[in-house]
Amino acid sequence: MRIFRKKGLVVFVILALIVYDFYPSLAYAQKEKVKVGFIGFKFEGVGVKVQRDITNSVLYLLAGKPSVEIVSPEEAVSIVGSEKINSVLSLPSENDVIILSHMLGVDYLFFGNFVNQGKDTNDVVLYGTFECFDRPKRRFHTVEITWRYDDIDSEVKKIDKEFISKVLPKSGGVFTSLFFIIVLGLVIIGTYTLVWGLGGESQEAGAPPVAQ
């Protein structure tokens, strides 16, 4: 019986560690909205109109998500200044991005860079990276992308499906609530096992020896 109780205590400790590790992500998932920052892109070899069109396409996509409260590039500049935003876009060190996400008060921070690999400014084929710092999971997500400007709407929808929607959490729903119920049940069982195990050991310690 003691072996069983010790195993129960081990299981309880493991469950507690799992809950401790996953709780921040689950808490964010339970929010009605997550705060998302988008500071834009660094462009090379493209005109102002192309830059504006691409930036706005991604911005409108993010802002249109019901679960998202967006901090736009303009709002980000008004909060921390254009010098800070430009420095992160030009040379995005991990530490600077993390600090910026805290300064903007966002859960997710999107940014990227593009270089035109087309023949000229009229034949725009953009190659680059799109990144997101994920504060709840304390990690970076990065994807390499190649976009044709003349098909930008389809390209943005594709990156939403393959990248953005996978990075951002689903709004709190049945699955997340069910997970919490399961975890709560396991914690209750573990607590009961702990109390029962300690109680059983104290009873055994206080029991009189059996006469031979």
Secondary structure, 3 states (H helix, E strand, C coil): CHHHHHHHHHHHHHHHHHHHHHHHHHHHHHCCCEEEEEEEEEEECCCHHHHHHHHHHHHHHHHCCCCEEEECHHHHHHHHCHHHHHHHHHCCCHHHHHHHHHHHCCCEEEEEEEEECCCCCCCCEEEEEEEEEECCCCEEEEEEEEEEHHHHHHHHHHHHHHHHHHHCCCCCCHHHHHHHHHHHHHHHHHHHHHHHHHHHHHHHHHCCCCCC
